[in-house]
Amino acid sequence: MTIEKTRLLDVRDLTIEVETRSGRAVVVDGIDLHVDRGETLGIVGESGCGKSLTMLSLMRLLPNKIRVARGSAVFEGRDLQTMSNADLRKVRGGDIGFVFQDPMTSLNPVMRIGDQICEPLRYHRGMKKDEARARAIELLTLVGIPGPEQRLQAYPHELSGGMRQRVMIAIGLACDPQLLIADEPTTALDVTIQAQIVDLVKTLRTRLGMSIVWITHDLALIAGLVDRVVVLYAGTVVEDAPVDALYGRPQHPYTRGLLASIPQINDQPTSRLSSIGGTPPEPGRRPKGCPFAPRCPLVTAVCHEQVPRLETLSDGGPHRVACFAVETVQEAA
C-alpha cells in the first residue's frame, strides 16, 4: 500500500534581488521546491548559489539591501511572504525552527545558554520560568550534552564547537517545530563531530517525526541522511530527485561534476580529483541562457539562448532536471 505524502512547505517562483551600485541584481531566480511532512530534504550547491538566502527569505530574515522580488512560500496553507509580522513571529522559532550556520556568531555571547533556550519557550509556549528551565534541561539531554543543569549557566565561549552546535539544535527544537531548517550545521566541525551531529539529527527526526531541510555543499555528508536532494546552481534549481536516484543516475552535468569531485576510497594515491572548470556567474552578470552553459561539457547552441525549464524525466518518476542535454546525459550514464 502506497502512503500518500502531504505537503508541508511549498515554495513557488521565489526570486530574490540584491541592490548594487549598478542597480538590482537577481541572486535567486524563480526557485520551486517543496517539503513533505516527515521528509528530510537536502539542498546542495557551491557557495553563493542561494541556498541560505532561499531559506532565510522564508522567515524574512534577509540582510539589508536584499529583498524578495516575487514568489510565494506556503506553509500549512499560509503564505509566509504575505503573513503579518505578528503572525510570522509566532511561526518563526515556533512551528519552524532554524539552526544557523555559525553558532559562535548566532548565539548571544552575553547571555547564558539556559536563558537563550528558555526565551522561545516562554514566548511561544507561555511557559513559566521553572517550566522553561525543566524543558531546557530536557532539551540539552536530548541533544547529548552531559551535565545539562550545569551547562545552563555557561556562556557560549565556554563550550566547544560541537557543544555550541548542539545548543543551537536544542534551541531549534525547543518548541517542537514541524519543520527544522539546518543551515550547514557541521561546516566548522571536525569529521568526528560531524558524524555525531548527523546521527543526532537522524535520531531526532525518527523520534519527533518532524520535517528537516539540511543545507550543505557536501554531497557525501548527506547521502545517508536525506530522502530527497535539490541541487542549486547560480540561484536556480537544476535537479530535484530522491537521494538514491540522484546518486545512482544523476542527470544534470553540474550534479555529475559535483559527484565526480568526491574522493573515492578506492582511488589511487596519485590520482587527481575531478573538478568543474570555470566559476559561477556573478549576480547581475548572468548569461542569457542556461547559467551553467559557460562551464558545461555538453553545451549546445540552444543553451546559450534559452533557459531550460525544470521538468520531470520521461520515465515518469519524481526526478526533475533543468537541462537541454538530458537525453545525452542519460545515454552517457
Kinemage of the C-alpha trace (Angstrom):
@kinemage 1
@onewidth
@group {chain A} dominant
@subgroup {mainchain}
@vectorlist {calphas} color= white
{ca met a 1} P 0.000 0.000 0.000
{ca thr a 2} L 1.335 3.422 -1.012
{ca ile a 3} L 1.192 6.104 1.677
{ca glu a 4} L 0.209 9.447 0.212
{ca lys a 5} L 2.531 12.245 1.211
{ca thr a 6} L 1.130 15.560 2.379
{ca arg a 7} L 2.801 18.847 1.568
{ca leu a 8} L 4.145 20.905 4.488
{ca leu a 9} L 6.017 23.663 2.635
{ca asp a 10} L 5.548 24.699 -0.988
{ca val a 11} L 7.828 27.382 -2.473
{ca arg a 12} L 6.911 28.737 -5.897
{ca asp a 13} L 8.785 31.110 -8.233
{ca leu a 14} L 10.859 32.565 -5.392
{ca thr a 15} L 13.056 35.348 -6.742
{ca ile a 16} L 15.459 37.381 -4.611
{ca glu a 17} L 17.254 40.570 -5.643
{ca val a 18} L 20.180 42.472 -4.170
{ca glu a 19} L 20.748 46.202 -4.593
{ca thr a 20} L 24.134 47.021 -6.117
{ca arg a 21} L 25.767 50.217 -7.348
{ca ser a 22} L 24.680 49.407 -10.879
{ca gly a 23} L 21.099 48.501 -9.928
{ca arg a 24} L 19.248 45.406 -8.765
{ca ala a 25} L 20.753 42.003 -9.459
{ca val a 26} L 18.962 38.664 -9.227
{ca val a 27} L 20.653 36.212 -6.841
{ca val a 28} L 17.837 33.644 -6.582
{ca asp a 29} L 15.842 33.163 -9.765
{ca gly a 30} L 12.407 31.530 -9.747
{ca ile a 31} L 13.073 28.665 -7.333
{ca asp a 32} L 10.407 25.966 -6.979
{ca leu a 33} L 10.776 23.417 -4.201
{ca his a 34} L 8.691 21.644 -1.590
{ca val a 35} L 8.979 19.681 1.647
{ca asp a 36} L 6.573 16.894 2.586
{ca arg a 37} L 5.589 16.005 6.144
{ca gly a 38} L 8.200 13.792 7.782
{ca glu a 39} L 10.632 14.298 4.891
{ca thr a 40} L 14.288 15.289 5.092
{ca leu a 41} L 15.276 17.464 2.138
{ca gly a 42} L 18.880 18.230 1.259
{ca ile a 43} L 19.727 21.479 -0.545
{ca val a 44} L 23.207 21.425 -2.080
{ca gly a 45} L 25.365 23.603 -4.277
{ca glu a 46} L 28.512 25.727 -4.344
{ca ser a 47} L 28.998 28.658 -2.001
{ca gly a 48} L 26.983 31.640 -3.193
{ca cys a 49} L 24.368 29.632 -5.103
{ca gly a 50} L 21.496 30.912 -2.941
{ca lys a 51} L 20.955 28.042 -0.503
{ca ser a 52} L 20.967 30.088 2.695
{ca leu a 53} L 19.265 33.130 1.158
{ca thr a 54} L 16.372 30.967 -0.006
{ca met a 55} L 15.713 29.611 3.475
{ca leu a 56} L 16.327 32.933 5.251
{ca ser a 57} L 13.813 34.595 2.946
{ca leu a 58} L 11.088 32.237 4.178
{ca met a 59} L 11.459 33.723 7.659
{ca arg a 60} L 12.001 37.236 6.275
{ca leu a 61} L 15.469 37.345 7.803
{ca leu a 62} L 17.299 38.636 4.737
{ca pro a 63} L 20.118 41.175 5.211
{ca asn a 64} L 19.651 44.817 4.255
{ca lys a 65} L 19.519 45.598 0.518
{ca ile a 66} L 18.387 42.046 -0.259
{ca arg a 67} L 14.669 41.503 -0.857
{ca val a 68} L 12.162 39.019 -2.247
{ca ala a 69} L 11.044 40.352 -5.630
{ca arg a 70} L 8.289 37.796 -6.210
{ca gly a 71} L 7.122 34.328 -5.300
{ca ser a 72} L 5.255 32.512 -2.542
{ca ala a 73} L 6.151 30.167 0.313
{ca val a 74} L 3.046 28.376 1.568
{ca phe a 75} L 3.470 26.699 4.949
{ca glu a 76} L 0.444 24.767 6.193
{ca gly a 77} L -1.850 26.715 3.879
{ca arg a 78} L -0.479 30.160 4.798
{ca asp a 79} L 1.871 32.216 2.648
{ca leu a 80} L 4.875 33.234 4.733
{ca gln a 81} L 5.620 36.073 2.309
{ca thr a 82} L 2.298 37.844 2.855
{ca met a 83} L 1.848 36.989 6.522
{ca ser a 84} L 1.804 39.874 9.008
{ca asn a 85} L 4.907 40.408 11.154
{ca ala a 86} L 2.958 39.433 14.284
{ca asp a 87} L 1.797 36.135 12.748
{ca leu a 88} L 5.235 35.416 11.333
{ca arg a 89} L 6.834 35.827 14.756
{ca lys a 90} L 4.574 33.042 16.001
{ca val a 91} L 5.791 30.754 13.228
{ca arg a 92} L 9.465 31.736 13.424
{ca gly a 93} L 11.031 29.676 16.205
{ca gly a 94} L 7.700 28.013 16.939
{ca asp a 95} L 6.395 25.982 14.001
{ca ile a 96} L 9.672 26.431 12.079
{ca gly a 97} L 12.979 26.019 13.888
{ca phe a 98} L 16.262 27.306 12.457
{ca val a 99} L 19.805 26.082 13.159
{ca phe a 100} L 22.136 28.767 11.869
{ca gln a 101} L 25.469 28.150 10.194
{ca asp a 102} L 27.884 29.512 12.801
{ca pro a 103} L 26.778 29.007 16.420
{ca met a 104} L 29.515 31.267 17.775
{ca thr a 105} L 28.047 34.272 15.975
{ca ser a 106} L 24.410 33.137 16.216
{ca leu a 107} L 24.357 32.642 19.969
{ca asn a 108} L 24.277 35.769 22.124
{ca pro a 109} L 27.744 35.973 23.751
{ca val a 110} L 26.489 37.832 26.857
{ca met a 111} L 23.528 35.550 27.618
{ca arg a 112} L 23.773 32.265 29.422
{ca ile a 113} L 22.880 29.148 27.436
{ca gly a 114} L 19.857 28.463 29.650
{ca asp a 115} L 18.359 31.896 29.052
{ca gln a 116} L 18.718 31.514 25.283
{ca ile a 117} L 16.941 28.160 25.297
{ca cys a 118} L 14.201 29.371 27.655
{ca glu a 119} L 13.429 32.530 25.646
{ca pro a 120} L 11.458 30.833 22.816
{ca leu a 121} L 9.749 28.540 25.305
{ca arg a 122} L 8.389 31.470 27.296
{ca tyr a 123} L 7.435 33.449 24.173
{ca his a 124} L 5.889 30.712 22.032
{ca arg a 125} L 4.658 28.278 24.668
{ca gly a 126} L 3.890 30.680 27.512
{ca met a 127} L 5.891 28.621 29.990
{ca lys a 128} L 6.760 29.947 33.409
{ca lys a 129} L 10.394 30.221 34.468
{ca asp a 130} L 10.582 26.850 36.238
{ca glu a 131} L 8.754 25.051 33.424
{ca ala a 132} L 11.055 26.547 30.795
{ca arg a 133} L 14.140 25.596 32.804
{ca ala a 134} L 12.967 21.994 33.142
{ca arg a 135} L 12.310 21.852 29.407
{ca ala a 136} L 15.758 23.350 28.701
{ca ile a 137} L 17.397 20.601 30.741
{ca glu a 138} L 15.338 18.025 28.834
{ca leu a 139} L 16.442 19.515 25.500
{ca leu a 140} L 20.139 19.555 26.409
{ca thr a 141} L 19.816 15.920 27.466
{ca leu a 142} L 18.044 15.137 24.191
{ca val a 143} L 20.914 16.553 22.094
{ca gly a 144} L 23.510 14.670 24.110
{ca ile a 145} L 25.078 17.378 26.284
{ca pro a 146} L 26.412 15.959 29.582
{ca gly a 147} L 25.701 17.774 32.829
{ca pro a 148} L 22.790 19.782 31.381
{ca glu a 149} L 21.950 21.586 34.612
{ca gln a 150} L 25.472 22.972 34.861
{ca arg a 151} L 25.572 23.863 31.152
{ca leu a 152} L 22.544 26.121 31.553
{ca gln a 153} L 24.783 28.532 33.450
{ca ala a 154} L 27.544 28.537 30.816
{ca tyr a 155} L 28.201 31.224 28.219
{ca pro a 156} L 28.763 30.255 24.554
{ca his a 157} L 32.542 30.845 24.668
{ca glu a 158} L 32.821 28.289 27.480
{ca leu a 159} L 31.610 25.471 25.214
{ca ser a 160} L 33.364 23.598 22.418
{ca gly a 161} L 32.267 23.976 18.800
{ca gly a 162} L 30.379 20.689 18.882
{ca met a 163} L 28.631 21.635 22.122
{ca arg a 164} L 27.618 25.052 20.731
{ca gln a 165} L 26.163 23.366 17.672
{ca arg a 166} L 24.167 21.011 19.888
{ca val a 167} L 22.872 24.019 21.817
{ca met a 168} L 21.747 25.590 18.517
{ca ile a 169} L 19.906 22.377 17.668
{ca ala a 170} L 18.308 22.385 21.133
{ca ile a 171} L 17.068 25.953 20.551
{ca gly a 172} L 15.732 24.965 17.138
{ca leu a 173} L 13.867 22.020 18.673
{ca ala a 174} L 12.655 23.870 21.766
{ca cys a 175} L 9.061 24.377 20.643
{ca asp a 176} L 8.660 21.044 18.825
{ca pro a 177} L 8.682 22.587 15.332
{ca gln a 178} L 7.048 20.881 12.403
{ca leu a 179} L 9.973 21.953 10.204
{ca leu a 180} L 13.632 22.289 11.203
{ca ile a 181} L 15.942 24.189 8.839
{ca ala a 182} L 19.622 23.382 9.415
{ca asp a 183} L 21.975 25.743 7.567
{ca glu a 184} L 25.306 23.937 7.135
{ca pro a 185} L 25.343 22.957 10.815
{ca thr a 186} L 28.548 20.901 10.557
{ca thr a 187} L 30.726 23.161 8.380
{ca ala a 188} L 33.158 24.283 11.101
{ca leu a 189} L 33.323 20.920 12.884
{ca asp a 190} L 35.809 18.072 12.541
{ca val a 191} L 34.647 14.850 10.884
{ca thr a 192} L 34.067 13.021 14.179
{ca ile a 193} L 31.749 15.736 15.494
{ca gln a 194} L 30.099 15.965 12.054
{ca ala a 195} L 29.189 12.280 12.248
{ca gln a 196} L 27.793 12.757 15.752
{ca ile a 197} L 25.611 15.699 14.669
{ca val a 198} L 24.298 13.785 11.633
{ca asp a 199} L 23.467 10.744 13.780
{ca leu a 200} L 21.783 13.034 16.306
{ca val a 201} L 19.592 14.676 13.665
{ca lys a 202} L 18.596 11.293 12.226
{ca thr a 203} L 17.651 10.048 15.691
{ca leu a 204} L 15.663 13.192 16.493
{ca arg a 205} L 13.822 13.045 13.184
{ca thr a 206} L 12.717 9.473 13.901
{ca arg a 207} L 11.766 10.283 17.488
{ca leu a 208} L 9.946 13.578 16.833
{ca gly a 209} L 8.562 12.956 13.339
{ca met a 210} L 9.458 16.417 12.061
{ca ser a 211} L 10.469 17.530 8.581
{ca ile a 212} L 14.033 18.749 8.026
{ca val a 213} L 15.746 20.933 5.433
{ca trp a 214} L 19.507 20.353 5.534
{ca ile a 215} L 21.561 22.966 3.661
{ca thr a 216} L 25.094 21.944 2.680
{ca his a 217} L 27.751 21.981 -0.021
{ca asp a 218} L 28.843 18.463 0.929
{ca leu a 219} L 27.084 15.791 -1.115
{ca ala a 220} L 28.962 12.999 0.643
{ca leu a 221} L 27.718 14.153 4.052
{ca ile a 222} L 24.006 13.921 3.285
{ca ala a 223} L 23.996 10.675 1.307
{ca gly a 224} L 22.663 8.698 4.256
{ca leu a 225} L 20.694 11.495 5.881
{ca val a 226} L 18.126 12.887 3.429
{ca asp a 227} L 15.222 11.453 1.437
{ca arg a 228} L 15.463 13.878 -1.483
{ca val a 229} L 18.045 16.322 -2.842
{ca val a 230} L 17.587 19.698 -4.546
{ca val a 231} L 20.685 20.896 -6.404
{ca leu a 232} L 21.078 24.665 -6.812
{ca tyr a 233} L 23.331 26.474 -9.245
{ca ala a 234} L 23.533 30.270 -9.568
{ca gly a 235} L 20.232 30.719 -7.751
{ca thr a 236} L 18.255 28.185 -9.792
{ca val a 237} L 17.167 24.580 -9.223
{ca val a 238} L 18.952 22.382 -11.755
{ca glu a 239} L 17.952 18.982 -10.358
{ca asp a 240} L 15.468 17.608 -7.819
{ca ala a 241} L 15.423 13.873 -7.149
{ca pro a 242} L 15.126 11.151 -4.495
{ca val a 243} L 18.532 10.578 -2.943
{ca asp a 244} L 19.012 7.099 -4.456
{ca ala a 245} L 18.141 8.331 -7.947
{ca leu a 246} L 20.398 11.363 -7.684
{ca tyr a 247} L 23.439 9.372 -6.600
{ca gly a 248} L 22.635 6.402 -8.828
{ca arg a 249} L 21.900 8.229 -12.083
{ca pro a 250} L 22.459 11.977 -11.873
{ca gln a 251} L 21.081 13.789 -14.909
{ca his a 252} L 22.405 17.361 -14.856
{ca pro a 253} L 26.063 17.899 -15.866
{ca tyr a 254} L 26.579 20.077 -12.784
{ca thr a 255} L 25.329 17.325 -10.458
{ca arg a 256} L 27.552 14.832 -12.216
{ca gly a 257} L 30.502 17.167 -11.744
{ca leu a 258} L 29.795 17.569 -8.034
{ca leu a 259} L 29.580 13.817 -7.521
{ca ala a 260} L 32.728 13.198 -9.555
{ca ser a 261} L 34.663 15.574 -7.299
{ca ile a 262} L 34.003 13.455 -4.190
{ca pro a 263} L 37.083 11.379 -3.261
{ca gln a 264} L 36.558 7.629 -3.562
{ca ile a 265} L 38.025 5.123 -1.133
{ca asn a 266} L 39.457 3.049 -3.993
{ca asp a 267} L 41.154 5.991 -5.752
{ca gln a 268} L 44.883 5.694 -6.376
{ca pro a 269} L 47.020 7.845 -4.026
{ca thr a 270} L 48.457 9.737 -7.011
{ca ser a 271} L 45.163 10.293 -8.847
{ca arg a 272} L 43.868 13.854 -9.168
{ca leu a 273} L 40.407 14.862 -8.036
{ca ser a 274} L 37.944 15.782 -10.737
{ca ser a 275} L 36.892 19.446 -10.837
{ca ile a 276} L 34.393 21.661 -12.641
{ca gly a 277} L 36.190 24.227 -14.771
{ca gly a 278} L 35.363 27.928 -14.577
{ca thr a 279} L 33.448 29.837 -11.922
{ca pro a 280} L 29.751 30.553 -11.252
{ca pro a 281} L 28.356 33.771 -12.762
{ca glu a 282} L 28.346 36.887 -10.604
{ca pro a 283} L 24.997 38.452 -9.621
{ca gly a 284} L 23.982 40.890 -12.335
{ca arg a 285} L 26.167 39.132 -14.918
{ca arg a 286} L 24.123 36.021 -15.512
{ca pro a 287} L 24.331 34.619 -19.045
{ca lys a 288} L 21.339 34.934 -21.351
{ca gly a 289} L 20.584 31.217 -21.462
{ca cys a 290} L 21.411 28.401 -19.057
{ca pro a 291} L 23.544 29.748 -16.192
{ca phe a 292} L 25.739 26.622 -16.312
{ca ala a 293} L 26.367 26.855 -20.074
{ca pro a 294} L 29.835 28.517 -19.838
{ca arg a 295} L 31.100 25.589 -17.715
{ca cys a 296} L 29.101 22.722 -19.214
{ca pro a 297} L 30.857 19.940 -21.177
{ca leu a 298} L 27.591 19.171 -23.019
{ca val a 299} L 26.733 22.724 -24.062
{ca thr a 300} L 24.950 23.326 -27.370
{ca ala a 301} L 23.811 26.460 -29.156
{ca val a 302} L 20.358 26.429 -27.563
{ca cys a 303} L 21.946 26.503 -24.080
{ca his a 304} L 23.326 29.988 -24.766
{ca glu a 305} L 19.958 31.323 -25.944
{ca gln a 306} L 17.283 29.790 -23.705
{ca val a 307} L 16.897 28.953 -20.023
{ca pro a 308} L 15.892 25.292 -19.548
{ca arg a 309} L 12.782 24.579 -17.506
{ca leu a 310} L 12.736 22.212 -14.550
{ca glu a 311} L 10.831 19.232 -15.928
{ca thr a 312} L 10.098 15.649 -14.889
{ca leu a 313} L 12.021 12.909 -16.675
{ca ser a 314} L 10.221 10.921 -19.327
{ca asp a 315} L 10.221 7.765 -17.192
{ca gly a 316} L 7.517 9.344 -15.015
{ca gly a 317} L 9.434 9.176 -11.728
{ca pro a 318} L 9.754 12.046 -9.215
{ca his a 319} L 13.063 13.083 -10.805
{ca arg a 320} L 13.180 16.628 -12.229
{ca val a 321} L 16.013 18.258 -14.151
{ca ala a 322} L 16.570 21.575 -15.953
{ca cys a 323} L 18.818 20.706 -18.896
{ca phe a 324} L 18.516 20.607 -22.690
{ca ala a 325} L 21.023 17.752 -22.798
{ca val a 326} L 19.123 15.325 -20.587
{ca glu a 327} L 18.917 12.670 -23.321
{ca thr a 328} L 22.648 12.981 -23.896
{ca val a 329} L 23.295 12.642 -20.163
{ca gln a 330} L 21.095 9.549 -19.996
{ca glu a 331} L 22.997 7.974 -22.902
{ca ala a 332} L 26.332 8.795 -21.252
{ca ala a 333} L 25.158 7.271 -17.959
